[in-house]
Amino acid sequence: MSDRSALQLYVYAMPEEDRAAVQLGIDDNRLEPYDPSSSTIVLGMRYLTDQVPVGSAHDLAVHLLTKAPGTAFELWQDPVFEHPGHYVAHVPGLGAYEGRCDSQGSPLVKLTEVLETLTTAPDSTSGLPEDAFTRHEPLFSALRRAQAARHP
């Protein structure tokens, strides 16, 4: 028996031409809308399922990135046992972020990665190379603005 965990998806913006591909991703993963009365994709609504095979987040992300590239989304699969969860976010025009996460979908950074960045940083006023923590800042800022627009 394979390990299974919960999978969650938020769609924040979606051009009409991506609608069928996004719906296929939702249907293929048996994701249910948080509000079961909705019959169409609702931007900003959480879609979830309690039990999918580990790796489903990756598969759904690949599907959305290739078949619905104009869609802004955030998804994650919960941790299983001692293994962290899997998080993916995409904002068209800015790119995607993929990494480990906790069960609330918060990306995780290992202390060893932070320490390695600190020890390999060139001399600068901040002590950190700009790329270490800020290269994804525009993506996360745009994602947070999209979230705020969909969560009044």
Backbone torsions as a table, in degrees:
resi	resn	phi	psi	omega
1	MET	NA	133.2	-179.3
2	SER	-84.5	157.1	177.0
3	ASP	-71.9	145.1	-177.7
4	ARG	-135.1	154.0	174.7
5	SER	-158.6	177.0	-177.6
6	ALA	-74.7	148.6	177.6
7	LEU	-128.9	134.6	-178.8
8	GLN	-131.8	145.2	-178.8
9	LEU	-139.0	136.4	168.6
10	TYR	-120.8	132.2	173.7
11	VAL	-110.3	120.8	-175.1
12	TYR	-101.3	-30.9	177.9
13	ALA	-151.1	143.0	-175.0
14	MET	-156.0	119.1	173.7
15	PRO	-70.4	152.9	-176.8
16	GLU	-55.6	-35.3	-177.9
17	GLU	-69.3	-13.7	177.1
18	ASP	-94.5	-9.8	-172.4
19	ARG	-55.1	-48.3	-177.0
20	ALA	-62.9	-40.9	-179.9
21	ALA	-67.6	-40.4	178.1
22	VAL	-64.7	-44.1	179.3
23	GLN	-62.0	-38.5	177.6
24	LEU	-62.7	-42.2	177.2
25	GLY	-62.1	-40.9	177.5
26	ILE	-64.1	-47.8	-178.5
27	ASP	-65.8	-44.4	-178.3
28	ASP	-62.1	-29.0	-179.7
29	ASN	-98.6	5.6	179.4
30	ARG	53.7	40.1	177.4
31	LEU	-78.7	132.8	-179.6
32	GLU	-106.5	140.6	176.9
33	PRO	-68.8	146.5	177.7
34	TYR	-58.3	-36.9	175.3
35	ASP	-103.0	101.4	-174.3
36	PRO	-65.6	-9.8	-179.9
37	SER	-79.0	-11.4	-179.1
38	SER	-82.4	135.6	-178.4
39	SER	-108.4	-6.4	177.1
40	THR	-125.4	170.1	178.0
41	ILE	-66.4	126.0	178.7
42	VAL	-109.9	120.1	-179.1
43	LEU	-64.2	134.2	179.4
44	GLY	86.1	-5.8	179.0
45	MET	-84.3	146.3	175.9
46	ARG	-82.6	131.4	173.0
47	TYR	-112.9	132.6	-174.4
48	LEU	-149.2	160.8	170.8
49	THR	-145.3	148.3	-176.3
50	ASP	-81.3	-30.9	-171.1
51	GLN	-139.2	104.5	171.0
52	VAL	-131.6	156.4	178.9
53	PRO	-60.9	145.6	173.6
54	VAL	-56.3	137.0	-176.9
55	GLY	103.0	-10.5	-179.1
56	SER	-64.4	-33.4	178.3
57	ALA	-61.9	-43.9	178.8
58	HIS	-61.5	-47.0	-178.4
59	ASP	-62.3	-43.3	178.6
60	LEU	-65.4	-41.2	178.7
61	ALA	-60.9	-45.3	178.7
62	VAL	-60.2	-43.7	178.6
63	HIS	-58.9	-50.0	-177.0
64	LEU	-67.3	-40.7	-179.0
65	LEU	-66.0	-32.9	-178.6
66	THR	-92.1	-35.5	-175.4
67	LYS	-99.4	-17.3	-179.8
68	ALA	-138.1	59.3	-172.6
69	PRO	-66.8	-16.0	179.4
70	GLY	-90.0	4.6	-175.5
71	THR	-96.3	132.0	173.1
72	ALA	-91.8	124.6	-177.2
73	PHE	-148.1	166.9	174.8
74	GLU	-142.1	131.8	178.0
75	LEU	-144.4	156.1	173.6
76	TRP	-156.8	153.8	173.2
77	GLN	-113.7	133.7	-176.1
78	ASP	-63.6	155.9	175.4
79	PRO	-60.2	155.4	175.6
80	VAL	-128.2	121.0	-178.5
81	PHE	53.3	-124.2	-178.4
82	GLU	-88.1	-0.4	-177.3
83	HIS	-90.3	137.3	179.0
84	PRO	-69.4	166.6	175.6
85	GLY	-77.9	179.7	-177.8
86	HIS	-123.0	125.3	-175.2
87	TYR	-120.7	137.4	174.5
88	VAL	-141.0	133.9	174.3
89	ALA	-132.2	147.1	179.5
90	HIS	-141.7	134.2	172.6
91	VAL	-128.3	117.1	-179.4
92	PRO	-54.3	137.7	179.6
93	GLY	86.4	-18.7	179.3
94	LEU	-112.6	-26.3	178.4
95	GLY	111.9	-161.6	-175.8
96	ALA	-131.4	157.5	173.7
97	TYR	-127.2	136.4	178.1
98	GLU	-135.6	135.8	179.0
99	GLY	-174.2	-173.6	178.4
100	ARG	-77.9	157.0	178.9
101	CYS	-151.7	170.4	173.8
102	ASP	-94.5	-173.9	-175.8
103	SER	-72.9	-9.3	174.8
104	GLN	-96.5	4.3	-179.9
105	GLY	80.2	17.6	177.4
106	SER	-86.8	121.7	179.4
107	PRO	-58.3	144.1	-179.6
108	LEU	-110.8	144.2	173.7
109	VAL	-126.0	129.9	179.7
110	LYS	-74.6	143.4	177.8
111	LEU	-58.1	-36.8	179.8
112	THR	-62.6	-33.9	177.3
113	GLU	-68.6	-39.8	177.7
114	VAL	-64.4	-47.0	-179.4
115	LEU	-63.2	-39.5	178.3
116	GLU	-62.7	-41.4	178.2
117	THR	-62.4	-42.2	-179.9
118	LEU	-64.8	-40.0	-176.6
119	THR	-78.2	-20.0	-179.8
120	THR	-104.0	4.6	-177.2
121	ALA	-70.4	136.9	174.1
122	PRO	-70.9	161.3	176.8
123	ASP	-63.4	124.4	177.2
124	SER	-157.0	172.4	-178.7
125	THR	-66.5	-31.9	-178.3
126	SER	-87.8	-22.3	-176.7
127	GLY	83.1	-4.8	179.4
128	LEU	-124.3	140.8	172.9
129	PRO	-65.4	142.1	-175.7
130	GLU	-55.1	-38.6	-175.3
131	ASP	-66.9	-24.4	-172.1
132	ALA	-58.0	-46.6	-176.7
133	PHE	-123.8	-9.3	-173.1
134	THR	-108.2	-9.0	-175.4
135	ARG	-64.3	-26.3	179.1
136	HIS	-97.4	1.4	-177.2
137	GLU	-57.7	-44.3	178.2
138	PRO	-61.1	-38.0	178.2
139	LEU	-63.9	-48.5	-178.2
140	PHE	-68.4	-33.9	175.8
141	SER	-63.6	-45.4	178.6
142	ALA	-65.2	-38.9	178.5
143	LEU	-63.8	-43.7	179.3
144	ARG	-65.3	-37.2	176.3
145	ARG	-64.5	-40.4	178.1
146	ALA	-65.2	-40.5	177.1
147	GLN	-61.2	-46.9	-178.3
148	ALA	-62.1	-36.7	180.0
149	ALA	-68.5	-26.1	-177.0
150	ARG	-98.8	-9.1	-179.9
151	HIS	-122.0	84.8	-176.4
152	PRO	-64.5	NA	NA
